Amino acid sequence: LWNSFIMTGKVGAFLHMIRDTVPDLHERFESIRPWLLTPLENEALADVYAGLAVSSFSNEILATNVSRLAVLQGSEFDWMDLGEPARVFELYRRAEIQALEESCRSGGCALESGARG
C-alpha cells in the first residue's frame, strides 16, 4: 500500500475528528471565528499559531480515528508534487497537450504532423 496522502471528505467530518481527538486545538481555532474575513483575521491566526505546540495530523488525528476512515485502491494515477509554481504550470501544459491529442483523435485536430510536444 502506497500512501499518497490524498484525502477527500467533508470538511465537517475532518473537523469532528479534530474536535473529538484534540478538543483544545479545535477550540483555539473556533475562538477566532468572529475575526475571520475581517481586517483582524491575520492577527488572530498569528496568535493561534504562535501558541500551538508541534503536532502531527497523521499521528494525532488520523491514526486515532481509523474506524472513521477508509482506504481506496486506485490505478492509473499520475503523481506530481505541486509545491512549486513551475510544477503547476507543467501540469497545465500537460493538460493542454492531452486536450489537443483528444481533439485530434476525434477528427478536430488543427495541428500539423510533428507540431506536437
Biopython code that builds the backbone (N, CA, C, O; Angstrom):
import numpy as np
from Bio.PDB.StructureBuilder import StructureBuilder

atoms = [
    (1, "LEU", "N", (0.859, -1.181, 0.000)),
    (1, "LEU", "CA", (0.000, 0.000, 0.000)),
    (1, "LEU", "C", (0.892, 1.227, 0.000)),
    (1, "LEU", "O", (1.752, 1.380, 0.867)),
    (2, "TRP", "N", (0.685, 2.097, -0.975)),
    (2, "TRP", "CA", (1.444, 3.344, -1.059)),
    (2, "TRP", "C", (0.533, 4.460, -0.607)),
    (2, "TRP", "O", (-0.539, 4.658, -1.181)),
    (3, "ASN", "N", (0.935, 5.183, 0.397)),
    (3, "ASN", "CA", (0.146, 6.280, 0.934)),
    (3, "ASN", "C", (0.506, 7.555, 0.188)),
    (3, "ASN", "O", (1.564, 8.140, 0.417)),
    (4, "SER", "N", (-0.372, 7.980, -0.700)),
    (4, "SER", "CA", (-0.136, 9.213, -1.443)),
    (4, "SER", "C", (-0.633, 10.418, -0.657)),
    (4, "SER", "O", (-0.427, 11.561, -1.067)),
    (5, "PHE", "N", (-1.281, 10.167, 0.459)),
    (5, "PHE", "CA", (-1.838, 11.191, 1.335)),
    (5, "PHE", "C", (-2.815, 12.088, 0.588)),
    (5, "PHE", "O", (-2.911, 13.287, 0.853)),
    (6, "ILE", "N", (-3.528, 11.493, -0.337)),
    (6, "ILE", "CA", (-4.620, 12.196, -0.993)),
    (6, "ILE", "C", (-5.867, 11.882, -0.194)),
    (6, "ILE", "O", (-6.268, 10.725, -0.072)),
    (7, "MET", "N", (-6.467, 12.911, 0.342)),
    (7, "MET", "CA", (-7.644, 12.710, 1.178)),
    (7, "MET", "C", (-8.819, 13.471, 0.592)),
    (7, "MET", "O", (-8.673, 14.595, 0.113)),
    (8, "THR", "N", (-9.964, 12.856, 0.635)),
    (8, "THR", "CA", (-11.191, 13.535, 0.276)),
    (8, "THR", "C", (-12.182, 13.287, 1.392)),
    (8, "THR", "O", (-12.148, 12.244, 2.045)),
    (9, "GLY", "N", (-13.037, 14.217, 1.603)),
    (9, "GLY", "CA", (-14.045, 14.074, 2.635)),
    (9, "GLY", "C", (-14.712, 15.403, 2.902)),
    (9, "GLY", "O", (-14.290, 16.442, 2.395)),
    (10, "LYS", "N", (-15.730, 15.359, 3.682)),
    (10, "LYS", "CA", (-16.421, 16.585, 4.061)),
    (10, "LYS", "C", (-15.608, 17.296, 5.135)),
    (10, "LYS", "O", (-15.078, 16.668, 6.052)),
    (11, "VAL", "N", (-15.520, 18.602, 5.008)),
    (11, "VAL", "CA", (-14.772, 19.396, 5.980)),
    (11, "VAL", "C", (-15.302, 19.124, 7.377)),
    (11, "VAL", "O", (-14.527, 18.987, 8.323)),
    (12, "GLY", "N", (-16.610, 19.045, 7.509)),
    (12, "GLY", "CA", (-17.216, 18.793, 8.812)),
    (12, "GLY", "C", (-16.751, 17.490, 9.440)),
    (12, "GLY", "O", (-16.578, 17.412, 10.656)),
    (13, "ALA", "N", (-16.546, 16.467, 8.617)),
    (13, "ALA", "CA", (-16.083, 15.174, 9.143)),
    (13, "ALA", "C", (-14.674, 15.301, 9.710)),
    (13, "ALA", "O", (-14.378, 14.770, 10.781)),
    (14, "PHE", "N", (-13.798, 16.013, 8.982)),
    (14, "PHE", "CA", (-12.445, 16.223, 9.490)),
    (14, "PHE", "C", (-12.467, 17.076, 10.759)),
    (14, "PHE", "O", (-11.733, 16.800, 11.709)),
    (15, "LEU", "N", (-13.301, 18.102, 10.774)),
    (15, "LEU", "CA", (-13.389, 18.956, 11.964)),
    (15, "LEU", "C", (-13.906, 18.176, 13.177)),
    (15, "LEU", "O", (-13.450, 18.391, 14.300)),
    (16, "HIS", "N", (-14.855, 17.275, 12.943)),
    (16, "HIS", "CA", (-15.350, 16.452, 14.054)),
    (16, "HIS", "C", (-14.248, 15.547, 14.602)),
    (16, "HIS", "O", (-14.138, 15.365, 15.814)),
    (17, "MET", "N", (-13.438, 14.983, 13.714)),
    (17, "MET", "CA", (-12.324, 14.146, 14.188)),
    (17, "MET", "C", (-11.358, 14.976, 15.022)),
    (17, "MET", "O", (-10.894, 14.528, 16.071)),
    (18, "ILE", "N", (-11.059, 16.175, 14.561)),
    (18, "ILE", "CA", (-10.147, 17.045, 15.312)),
    (18, "ILE", "C", (-10.770, 17.417, 16.653)),
    (18, "ILE", "O", (-10.105, 17.355, 17.687)),
    (19, "ARG", "N", (-12.030, 17.799, 16.638)),
    (19, "ARG", "CA", (-12.717, 18.180, 17.881)),
    (19, "ARG", "C", (-12.745, 17.028, 18.882)),
    (19, "ARG", "O", (-12.507, 17.220, 20.074)),
    (20, "ASP", "N", (-13.040, 15.830, 18.380)),
    (20, "ASP", "CA", (-13.150, 14.675, 19.270)),
    (20, "ASP", "C", (-11.791, 14.201, 19.782)),
    (20, "ASP", "O", (-11.703, 13.646, 20.877)),
    (21, "THR", "N", (-10.736, 14.415, 19.003)),
    (21, "THR", "CA", (-9.417, 13.900, 19.346)),
    (21, "THR", "C", (-8.548, 14.916, 20.074)),
    (21, "THR", "O", (-7.872, 14.583, 21.047)),
    (22, "VAL", "N", (-8.569, 16.143, 19.601)),
    (22, "VAL", "CA", (-7.732, 17.208, 20.185)),
    (22, "VAL", "C", (-8.633, 18.423, 20.422)),
    (22, "VAL", "O", (-8.524, 19.424, 19.713)),
    (23, "PRO", "N", (-9.517, 18.338, 21.411)),
    (23, "PRO", "CA", (-10.503, 19.406, 21.609)),
    (23, "PRO", "C", (-9.887, 20.785, 21.865)),
    (23, "PRO", "O", (-10.455, 21.797, 21.454)),
    (24, "ASP", "N", (-8.748, 20.836, 22.530)),
    (24, "ASP", "CA", (-8.119, 22.139, 22.790)),
    (24, "ASP", "C", (-7.699, 22.813, 21.483)),
    (24, "ASP", "O", (-7.860, 24.023, 21.327)),
    (25, "LEU", "N", (-7.172, 22.045, 20.565)),
    (25, "LEU", "CA", (-6.768, 22.586, 19.270)),
    (25, "LEU", "C", (-7.992, 23.119, 18.520)),
    (25, "LEU", "O", (-7.980, 24.228, 17.986)),
    (26, "HIS", "N", (-9.034, 22.310, 18.495)),
    (26, "HIS", "CA", (-10.268, 22.719, 17.817)),
    (26, "HIS", "C", (-10.804, 24.010, 18.427)),
    (26, "HIS", "O", (-11.201, 24.918, 17.696)),
    (27, "GLU", "N", (-10.821, 24.104, 19.727)),
    (27, "GLU", "CA", (-11.355, 25.292, 20.403)),
    (27, "GLU", "C", (-10.526, 26.532, 20.109)),
    (27, "GLU", "O", (-11.076, 27.624, 19.965)),
    (28, "ARG", "N", (-9.217, 26.378, 20.020)),
    (28, "ARG", "CA", (-8.363, 27.542, 19.708)),
    (28, "ARG", "C", (-8.750, 28.147, 18.375)),
    (28, "ARG", "O", (-8.834, 29.368, 18.247)),
    (29, "PHE", "N", (-8.986, 27.303, 17.379)),
    (29, "PHE", "CA", (-9.375, 27.825, 16.063)),
    (29, "PHE", "C", (-10.815, 28.333, 16.068)),
    (29, "PHE", "O", (-11.119, 29.341, 15.430)),
    (30, "GLU", "N", (-11.688, 27.654, 16.772)),
    (30, "GLU", "CA", (-13.076, 28.119, 16.861)),
    (30, "GLU", "C", (-13.159, 29.494, 17.542)),
    (30, "GLU", "O", (-14.033, 30.300, 17.220)),
    (31, "SER", "N", (-12.261, 29.747, 18.466)),
    (31, "SER", "CA", (-12.306, 31.009, 19.214)),
    (31, "SER", "C", (-12.044, 32.238, 18.338)),
    (31, "SER", "O", (-12.407, 33.352, 18.715)),
    (32, "ILE", "N", (-11.429, 32.048, 17.194)),
    (32, "ILE", "CA", (-11.146, 33.198, 16.325)),
    (32, "ILE", "C", (-12.161, 33.330, 15.186)),
    (32, "ILE", "O", (-12.008, 34.194, 14.323)),
    (33, "ARG", "N", (-13.176, 32.499, 15.176)),
    (33, "ARG", "CA", (-14.185, 32.561, 14.112)),
    (33, "ARG", "C", (-14.732, 33.973, 13.902)),
    (33, "ARG", "O", (-14.899, 34.380, 12.752)),
    (34, "PRO", "N", (-15.020, 34.741, 14.961)),
    (34, "PRO", "CA", (-15.568, 36.097, 14.744)),
    (34, "PRO", "C", (-14.632, 37.031, 13.971)),
    (34, "PRO", "O", (-15.083, 38.026, 13.405)),
    (35, "TRP", "N", (-13.344, 36.722, 13.945)),
    (35, "TRP", "CA", (-12.381, 37.600, 13.274)),
    (35, "TRP", "C", (-12.050, 37.146, 11.846)),
    (35, "TRP", "O", (-11.341, 37.844, 11.121)),
    (36, "LEU", "N", (-12.563, 35.977, 11.444)),
    (36, "LEU", "CA", (-12.298, 35.517, 10.092)),
    (36, "LEU", "C", (-12.980, 36.436, 9.083)),
    (36, "LEU", "O", (-14.087, 36.923, 9.317)),
    (37, "LEU", "N", (-12.316, 36.663, 7.976)),
    (37, "LEU", "CA", (-12.807, 37.538, 6.911)),
    (37, "LEU", "C", (-12.988, 38.986, 7.365)),
    (37, "LEU", "O", (-13.816, 39.718, 6.823)),
    (38, "THR", "N", (-12.211, 39.383, 8.356)),
    (38, "THR", "CA", (-12.182, 40.773, 8.812)),
    (38, "THR", "C", (-10.734, 41.250, 8.747)),
    (38, "THR", "O", (-9.833, 40.437, 8.533)),
    (39, "PRO", "N", (-10.492, 42.536, 8.924)),
    (39, "PRO", "CA", (-9.111, 43.022, 8.938)),
    (39, "PRO", "C", (-8.261, 42.429, 10.069)),
    (39, "PRO", "O", (-7.033, 42.498, 10.016)),
    (40, "LEU", "N", (-8.899, 41.850, 11.087)),
    (40, "LEU", "CA", (-8.166, 41.270, 12.218)),
    (40, "LEU", "C", (-7.844, 39.788, 12.043)),
    (40, "LEU", "O", (-7.241, 39.177, 12.925)),
    (41, "GLU", "N", (-8.241, 39.209, 10.912)),
    (41, "GLU", "CA", (-8.039, 37.770, 10.697)),
    (41, "GLU", "C", (-6.572, 37.367, 10.804)),
    (41, "GLU", "O", (-6.247, 36.422, 11.523)),
    (42, "ASN", "N", (-5.684, 38.064, 10.106)),
    (42, "ASN", "CA", (-4.270, 37.673, 10.117)),
    (42, "ASN", "C", (-3.679, 37.717, 11.516)),
    (42, "ASN", "O", (-2.921, 36.824, 11.896)),
    (43, "GLU", "N", (-4.011, 38.732, 12.278)),
    (43, "GLU", "CA", (-3.501, 38.842, 13.643)),
    (43, "GLU", "C", (-4.041, 37.715, 14.517)),
    (43, "GLU", "O", (-3.301, 37.125, 15.304)),
    (44, "ALA", "N", (-5.331, 37.416, 14.378)),
    (44, "ALA", "CA", (-5.942, 36.345, 15.167)),
    (44, "ALA", "C", (-5.300, 34.996, 14.832)),
    (44, "ALA", "O", (-5.002, 34.206, 15.728)),
    (45, "LEU", "N", (-5.088, 34.738, 13.545)),
    (45, "LEU", "CA", (-4.449, 33.486, 13.146)),
    (45, "LEU", "C", (-3.011, 33.406, 13.648)),
    (45, "LEU", "O", (-2.566, 32.352, 14.103)),
    (46, "ALA", "N", (-2.285, 34.520, 13.563)),
    (46, "ALA", "CA", (-0.898, 34.545, 14.046)),
    (46, "ALA", "C", (-0.852, 34.221, 15.531)),
    (46, "ALA", "O", (0.032, 33.491, 15.978)),
    (47, "ASP", "N", (-1.790, 34.754, 16.294)),
    (47, "ASP", "CA", (-1.839, 34.474, 17.736)),
    (47, "ASP", "C", (-2.100, 32.995, 18.001)),
    (47, "ASP", "O", (-1.476, 32.395, 18.876)),
    (48, "VAL", "N", (-3.023, 32.414, 17.242)),
    (48, "VAL", "CA", (-3.325, 30.983, 17.430)),
    (48, "VAL", "C", (-2.092, 30.150, 17.108)),
    (48, "VAL", "O", (-1.686, 29.304, 17.905)),
    (49, "TYR", "N", (-1.498, 30.384, 15.948)),
    (49, "TYR", "CA", (-0.351, 29.572, 15.537)),
    (49, "TYR", "C", (0.844, 29.768, 16.461)),
    (49, "TYR", "O", (1.604, 28.827, 16.691)),
    (50, "ALA", "N", (1.023, 30.960, 16.987)),
    (50, "ALA", "CA", (2.154, 31.216, 17.881)),
    (50, "ALA", "C", (2.039, 30.391, 19.165)),
    (50, "ALA", "O", (3.052, 30.047, 19.775)),
    (51, "GLY", "N", (0.827, 30.078, 19.569)),
    (51, "GLY", "CA", (0.628, 29.333, 20.802)),
    (51, "GLY", "C", (0.496, 27.834, 20.634)),
    (51, "GLY", "O", (0.265, 27.124, 21.612)),
    (52, "LEU", "N", (0.636, 27.343, 19.430)),
    (52, "LEU", "CA", (0.467, 25.908, 19.195)),
    (52, "LEU", "C", (1.764, 25.143, 19.404)),
    (52, "LEU", "O", (2.850, 25.606, 19.056)),
    (53, "ALA", "N", (1.619, 23.975, 19.973)),
    (53, "ALA", "CA", (2.760, 23.065, 20.089)),
    (53, "ALA", "C", (2.894, 22.299, 18.772)),
    (53, "ALA", "O", (1.934, 22.197, 18.009)),
    (54, "VAL", "N", (4.062, 21.775, 18.514)),
    (54, "VAL", "CA", (4.273, 20.947, 17.330)),
    (54, "VAL", "C", (3.392, 19.708, 17.463)),
    (54, "VAL", "O", (3.324, 19.092, 18.526)),
    (55, "SER", "N", (2.726, 19.354, 16.377)),
    (55, "SER", "CA", (1.862, 18.177, 16.407)),
    (55, "SER", "C", (1.879, 17.512, 15.037)),
    (55, "SER", "O", (2.425, 18.051, 14.074)),
    (56, "SER", "N", (1.272, 16.334, 14.968)),
    (56, "SER", "CA", (1.234, 15.566, 13.731)),
    (56, "SER", "C", (-0.209, 15.194, 13.422)),
    (56, "SER", "O", (-0.837, 14.433, 14.159)),
    (57, "PHE", "N", (-0.733, 15.743, 12.318)),
    (57, "PHE", "CA", (-2.097, 15.433, 11.906)),
    (57, "PHE", "C", (-2.259, 13.925, 11.697)),
    (57, "PHE", "O", (-3.254, 13.336, 12.117)),
    (58, "SER", "N", (-1.280, 13.316, 11.050)),
    (58, "SER", "CA", (-1.361, 11.878, 10.779)),
    (58, "SER", "C", (-1.404, 11.062, 12.066)),
    (58, "SER", "O", (-2.255, 10.187, 12.224)),
    (59, "ASN", "N", (-0.486, 11.350, 12.982)),
    (59, "ASN", "CA", (-0.401, 10.559, 14.213)),
    (59, "ASN", "C", (-1.500, 10.890, 15.216)),
    (59, "ASN", "O", (-2.062, 9.991, 15.842)),
    (60, "GLU", "N", (-1.803, 12.152, 15.370)),
    (60, "GLU", "CA", (-2.751, 12.550, 16.414)),
    (60, "GLU", "C", (-4.209, 12.468, 15.997)),
    (60, "GLU", "O", (-5.075, 12.191, 16.827)),
    (61, "ILE", "N", (-4.493, 12.705, 14.720)),
    (61, "ILE", "CA", (-5.889, 12.705, 14.268)),
    (61, "ILE", "C", (-6.212, 11.427, 13.492)),
    (61, "ILE", "O", (-7.099, 10.669, 13.883)),
    (62, "LEU", "N", (-5.503, 11.192, 12.408)),
    (62, "LEU", "CA", (-5.848, 10.063, 11.542)),
    (62, "LEU", "C", (-5.610, 8.713, 12.204)),
    (62, "LEU", "O", (-6.484, 7.847, 12.164)),
    (63, "ALA", "N", (-4.450, 8.520, 12.808)),
    (63, "ALA", "CA", (-4.121, 7.216, 13.399)),
    (63, "ALA", "C", (-5.030, 6.851, 14.565)),
    (63, "ALA", "O", (-5.193, 5.671, 14.877)),
    (64, "THR", "N", (-5.616, 7.840, 15.203)),
    (64, "THR", "CA", (-6.505, 7.559, 16.332)),
    (64, "THR", "C", (-7.970, 7.484, 15.922)),
    (64, "THR", "O", (-8.842, 7.291, 16.769)),
    (65, "ASN", "N", (-8.246, 7.635, 14.636)),
    (65, "ASN", "CA", (-9.619, 7.600, 14.133)),
    (65, "ASN", "C", (-9.784, 6.635, 12.962)),
    (65, "ASN", "O", (-10.575, 6.889, 12.054)),
    (66, "VAL", "N", (-9.046, 5.537, 12.978)),
    (66, "VAL", "CA", (-9.072, 4.606, 11.854)),
    (66, "VAL", "C", (-10.467, 4.077, 11.547)),
    (66, "VAL", "O", (-10.769, 3.792, 10.388)),
    (67, "SER", "N", (-11.308, 3.943, 12.538)),
    (67, "SER", "CA", (-12.656, 3.428, 12.284)),
    (67, "SER", "C", (-13.502, 4.430, 11.493)),
    (67, "SER", "O", (-14.552, 4.065, 10.965)),
    (68, "ARG", "N", (-13.064, 5.669, 11.408)),
    (68, "ARG", "CA", (-13.802, 6.701, 10.682)),
    (68, "ARG", "C", (-13.197, 6.984, 9.302)),
    (68, "ARG", "O", (-13.618, 7.913, 8.613)),
    (69, "LEU", "N", (-12.209, 6.180, 8.905)),
    (69, "LEU", "CA", (-11.507, 6.393, 7.640)),
    (69, "LEU", "C", (-11.649, 5.170, 6.753)),
    (69, "LEU", "O", (-11.992, 4.083, 7.216)),
    (70, "ALA", "N", (-11.382, 5.365, 5.480)),
    (70, "ALA", "CA", (-11.388, 4.257, 4.527)),
    (70, "ALA", "C", (-10.190, 4.421, 3.590)),
    (70, "ALA", "O", (-9.728, 5.533, 3.338)),
    (71, "VAL", "N", (-9.706, 3.305, 3.089)),
    (71, "VAL", "CA", (-8.623, 3.302, 2.114)),
    (71, "VAL", "C", (-9.201, 2.752, 0.822)),
    (71, "VAL", "O", (-9.846, 1.703, 0.820)),
    (72, "LEU", "N", (-8.974, 3.444, -0.250)),
    (72, "LEU", "CA", (-9.456, 3.000, -1.554)),
    (72, "LEU", "C", (-8.278, 2.690, -2.456)),
    (72, "LEU", "O", (-7.276, 3.405, -2.463)),
    (73, "GLN", "N", (-8.409, 1.622, -3.211)),
    (73, "GLN", "CA", (-7.369, 1.276, -4.171)),
    (73, "GLN", "C", (-7.631, 2.051, -5.453)),
    (73, "GLN", "O", (-8.766, 2.143, -5.920)),
    (74, "GLY", "N", (-6.591, 2.591, -5.999)),
    (74, "GLY", "CA", (-6.721, 3.325, -7.250)),
    (74, "GLY", "C", (-5.686, 2.847, -8.242)),
    (74, "GLY", "O", (-4.675, 2.248, -7.873)),
    (75, "SER", "N", (-5.950, 3.117, -9.492)),
    (75, "SER", "CA", (-4.976, 2.765, -10.523)),
    (75, "SER", "C", (-4.946, 3.881, -11.550)),
    (75, "SER", "O", (-5.848, 4.716, -11.629)),
    (76, "GLU", "N", (-3.882, 3.866, -12.328)),
    (76, "GLU", "CA", (-3.696, 4.846, -13.384)),
    (76, "GLU", "C", (-3.692, 6.280, -12.850)),
    (76, "GLU", "O", (-4.211, 7.193, -13.491)),
    (77, "PHE", "N", (-3.110, 6.458, -11.689)),
    (77, "PHE", "CA", (-2.948, 7.791, -11.137)),
    (77, "PHE", "C", (-1.583, 8.313, -11.529)),
    (77, "PHE", "O", (-0.612, 7.559, -11.598)),
    (78, "ASP", "N", (-1.518, 9.572, -11.777)),
    (78, "ASP", "CA", (-0.253, 10.228, -12.042)),
    (78, "ASP", "C", (0.048, 11.076, -10.816)),
    (78, "ASP", "O", (-0.870, 11.599, -10.185)),
    (79, "TRP", "N", (1.294, 11.214, -10.480)),
    (79, "TRP", "CA", (1.666, 11.977, -9.289)),
    (79, "TRP", "C", (2.561, 13.129, -9.686)),
    (79, "TRP", "O", (3.499, 12.961, -10.465)),
    (80, "MET", "N", (2.266, 14.304, -9.145)),
    (80, "MET", "CA", (3.132, 15.455, -9.331)),
    (80, "MET", "C", (3.029, 16.308, -8.072)),
    (80, "MET", "O", (1.937, 16.724, -7.683)),
    (81, "ASP", "N", (4.153, 16.561, -7.448)),
    (81, "ASP", "CA", (4.209, 17.422, -6.278)),
    (81, "ASP", "C", (4.030, 18.858, -6.763)),
    (81, "ASP", "O", (4.872, 19.376, -7.497)),
    (82, "LEU", "N", (2.939, 19.501, -6.356)),
    (82, "LEU", "CA", (2.636, 20.846, -6.839)),
    (82, "LEU", "C", (3.142, 21.933, -5.893)),
    (82, "LEU", "O", (2.585, 23.030, -5.852)),
    (83, "GLY", "N", (4.176, 21.638, -5.146)),
    (83, "GLY", "CA", (4.710, 22.582, -4.179)),
    (83, "GLY", "C", (5.465, 23.762, -4.770)),
    (83, "GLY", "O", (5.843, 24.678, -4.039)),
    (84, "GLU", "N", (5.687, 23.758, -6.053)),
    (84, "GLU", "CA", (6.399, 24.850, -6.723)),
    (84, "GLU", "C", (5.552, 25.353, -7.889)),
    (84, "GLU", "O", (4.933, 24.547, -8.584)),
    (85, "PRO", "N", (5.511, 26.675, -8.122)),
    (85, "PRO", "CA", (4.711, 27.206, -9.240)),
    (85, "PRO", "C", (5.056, 26.580, -10.589)),
    (85, "PRO", "O", (4.164, 26.357, -11.408)),
    (86, "ALA", "N", (6.328, 26.294, -10.833)),
    (86, "ALA", "CA", (6.718, 25.688, -12.110)),
    (86, "ALA", "C", (6.027, 24.346, -12.312)),
    (86, "ALA", "O", (5.693, 23.987, -13.441)),
    (87, "ARG", "N", (5.812, 23.612, -11.247)),
    (87, "ARG", "CA", (5.151, 22.308, -11.353)),
    (87, "ARG", "C", (3.678, 22.476, -11.715)),
    (87, "ARG", "O", (3.121, 21.668, -12.458)),
    (88, "VAL", "N", (3.056, 23.514, -11.194)),
    (88, "VAL", "CA", (1.653, 23.792, -11.530)),
    (88, "VAL", "C", (1.548, 24.108, -13.022)),
    (88, "VAL", "O", (0.654, 23.609, -13.705)),
    (89, "PHE", "N", (2.468, 24.941, -13.525)),
    (89, "PHE", "CA", (2.465, 25.277, -14.945)),
    (89, "PHE", "C", (2.721, 24.048, -15.806)),
    (89, "PHE", "O", (2.136, 23.916, -16.881)),
    (90, "GLU", "N", (3.588, 23.147, -15.350)),
    (90, "GLU", "CA", (3.862, 21.911, -16.080)),
    (90, "GLU", "C", (2.600, 21.055, -16.172)),
    (90, "GLU", "O", (2.315, 20.484, -17.225)),
    (91, "LEU", "N", (1.850, 20.964, -15.087)),
    (91, "LEU", "CA", (0.600, 20.204, -15.093)),
    (91, "LEU", "C", (-0.386, 20.824, -16.074)),
    (91, "LEU", "O", (-1.064, 20.107, -16.811)),
    (92, "TYR", "N", (-0.471, 22.143, -16.089)),
    (92, "TYR", "CA", (-1.343, 22.845, -17.017)),
    (92, "TYR", "C", (-0.930, 22.551, -18.462)),
    (92, "TYR", "O", (-1.785, 22.304, -19.313)),
    (93, "ARG", "N", (0.376, 22.577, -18.741)),
    (93, "ARG", "CA", (0.880, 22.289, -20.076)),
    (93, "ARG", "C", (0.505, 20.864, -20.497)),
    (93, "ARG", "O", (0.095, 20.634, -21.635)),
    (94, "ARG", "N", (0.648, 19.922, -19.579)),
    (94, "ARG", "CA", (0.278, 18.530, -19.877)),
    (94, "ARG", "C", (-1.201, 18.420, -20.211)),
    (94, "ARG", "O", (-1.581, 17.701, -21.135)),
    (95, "ALA", "N", (-2.042, 19.138, -19.456)),
    (95, "ALA", "CA", (-3.487, 19.094, -19.697)),
    (95, "ALA", "C", (-3.827, 19.679, -21.066)),
    (95, "ALA", "O", (-4.699, 19.160, -21.763)),
    (96, "GLU", "N", (-3.142, 20.758, -21.453)),
    (96, "GLU", "CA", (-3.373, 21.341, -22.775)),
    (96, "GLU", "C", (-2.990, 20.358, -23.874)),
    (96, "GLU", "O", (-3.727, 20.209, -24.848)),
    (97, "ILE", "N", (-1.866, 19.694, -23.736)),
    (97, "ILE", "CA", (-1.411, 18.721, -24.736)),
    (97, "ILE", "C", (-2.404, 17.567, -24.815)),
    (97, "ILE", "O", (-2.744, 17.108, -25.906)),
    (98, "GLN", "N", (-2.868, 17.099, -23.659)),
    (98, "GLN", "CA", (-3.817, 15.994, -23.644)),
    (98, "GLN", "C", (-5.119, 16.403, -24.347)),
    (98, "GLN", "O", (-5.695, 15.611, -25.093)),
    (99, "ALA", "N", (-5.578, 17.628, -24.112)),
    (99, "ALA", "CA", (-6.800, 18.100, -24.761)),
    (99, "ALA", "C", (-6.616, 18.177, -26.274)),
    (99, "ALA", "O", (-7.526, 17.824, -27.024)),
    (100, "LEU", "N", (-5.446, 18.633, -26.733)),
    (100, "LEU", "CA", (-5.175, 18.685, -28.173)),
    (100, "LEU", "C", (-5.138, 17.289, -28.779)),
    (100, "LEU", "O", (-5.673, 17.062, -29.864)),
    (101, "GLU", "N", (-4.507, 16.355, -28.076)),
    (101, "GLU", "CA", (-4.434, 14.989, -28.585)),
    (101, "GLU", "C", (-5.827, 14.368, -28.679)),
    (101, "GLU", "O", (-6.130, 13.672, -29.648)),
    (102, "GLU", "N", (-6.667, 14.612, -27.690)),
    (102, "GLU", "CA", (-8.032, 14.085, -27.726)),
    (102, "GLU", "C", (-8.820, 14.714, -28.864)),
    (102, "GLU", "O", (-9.627, 14.043, -29.507)),
    (103, "SER", "N", (-8.593, 15.995, -29.117)),
    (103, "SER", "CA", (-9.246, 16.675, -30.226)),
    (103, "SER", "C", (-8.818, 16.056, -31.554)),
    (103, "SER", "O", (-9.644, 15.875, -32.449)),
    (104, "CYS", "N", (-7.542, 15.733, -31.687)),
    (104, "CYS", "CA", (-7.039, 15.104, -32.917)),
    (104, "CYS", "C", (-7.660, 13.728, -33.131)),
    (104, "CYS", "O", (-8.010, 13.368, -34.255)),
    (105, "ARG", "N", (-7.792, 12.970, -32.061)),
    (105, "ARG", "CA", (-8.379, 11.630, -32.188)),
    (105, "ARG", "C", (-9.829, 11.699, -32.644)),
    (105, "ARG", "O", (-10.318, 10.786, -33.310)),
    (106, "SER", "N", (-10.513, 12.774, -32.290)),
    (106, "SER", "CA", (-11.923, 12.889, -32.680)),
    (106, "SER", "C", (-12.090, 13.599, -34.025)),
    (106, "SER", "O", (-13.213, 13.886, -34.440)),
    (107, "GLY", "N", (-10.978, 13.883, -34.705)),
    (107, "GLY", "CA", (-11.042, 14.446, -36.043)),
    (107, "GLY", "C", (-11.018, 15.965, -36.095)),
    (107, "GLY", "O", (-11.147, 16.536, -37.178)),
    (108, "GLY", "N", (-10.858, 16.624, -34.982)),
    (108, "GLY", "CA", (-10.878, 18.084, -34.984)),
    (108, "GLY", "C", (-9.510, 18.695, -34.798)),
    (108, "GLY", "O", (-9.392, 19.813, -34.295)),
    (109, "CYS", "N", (-8.476, 17.982, -35.193)),
    (109, "CYS", "CA", (-7.113, 18.434, -34.951)),
    (109, "CYS", "C", (-6.685, 19.494, -35.953)),
    (109, "CYS", "O", (-6.843, 19.324, -37.162)),
    (110, "ALA", "N", (-6.143, 20.589, -35.437)),
    (110, "ALA", "CA", (-5.645, 21.654, -36.302)),
    (110, "ALA", "C", (-4.128, 21.652, -36.338)),
    (110, "ALA", "O", (-3.516, 22.526, -36.952)),
    (111, "LEU", "N", (-3.517, 20.667, -35.679)),
    (111, "LEU", "CA", (-2.060, 20.612, -35.643)),
    (111, "LEU", "C", (-1.527, 19.876, -36.865)),
    (111, "LEU", "O", (-2.129, 18.912, -37.337)),
    (112, "GLU", "N", (-0.407, 20.339, -37.362)),
    (112, "GLU", "CA", (0.243, 19.638, -38.459)),
    (112, "GLU", "C", (1.077, 18.506, -37.887)),
    (112, "GLU", "O", (1.428, 18.529, -36.708)),
    (113, "SER", "N", (1.387, 17.546, -38.684)),
    (113, "SER", "CA", (2.197, 16.416, -38.249)),
    (113, "SER", "C", (3.533, 16.908, -37.721)),
    (113, "SER", "O", (4.201, 17.716, -38.366)),
    (114, "GLY", "N", (3.922, 16.424, -36.553)),
    (114, "GLY", "CA", (5.197, 16.768, -35.954)),
    (114, "GLY", "C", (5.151, 18.072, -35.162)),
    (114, "GLY", "O", (6.176, 18.467, -34.608)),
    (115, "ALA", "N", (4.012, 18.757, -35.084)),
    (115, "ALA", "CA", (3.949, 20.035, -34.383)),
    (115, "ALA", "C", (3.688, 19.864, -32.901)),
    (115, "ALA", "O", (3.795, 20.830, -32.146)),
    (116, "ARG", "N", (3.345, 18.654, -32.463)),
    (116, "ARG", "CA", (3.055, 18.427, -31.041)),
    (116, "ARG", "C", (4.325, 18.256, -30.256)),
    (116, "ARG", "O", (5.370, 17.871, -30.780)),
    (117, "GLY", "N", (4.191, 18.577, -28.892)),
    (117, "GLY", "CA", (5.281, 18.272, -27.998)),
    (117, "GLY", "C", (6.049, 19.463, -27.676)),
    (117, "GLY", "O", (7.019, 19.387, -26.923)),
]
sb = StructureBuilder()
sb.init_structure("model")
sb.init_model(0)
sb.init_chain("A")
sb.init_seg("    ")
for serial, (resi, resn, name, xyz) in enumerate(atoms, 1):
    if name == "N":
        sb.init_residue(resn, " ", resi, " ")
    sb.init_atom(name, np.array(xyz, "f"), 0.0, 1.0, " ", f" {name:<3s}", serial, name[0])
structure = sb.get_structure()
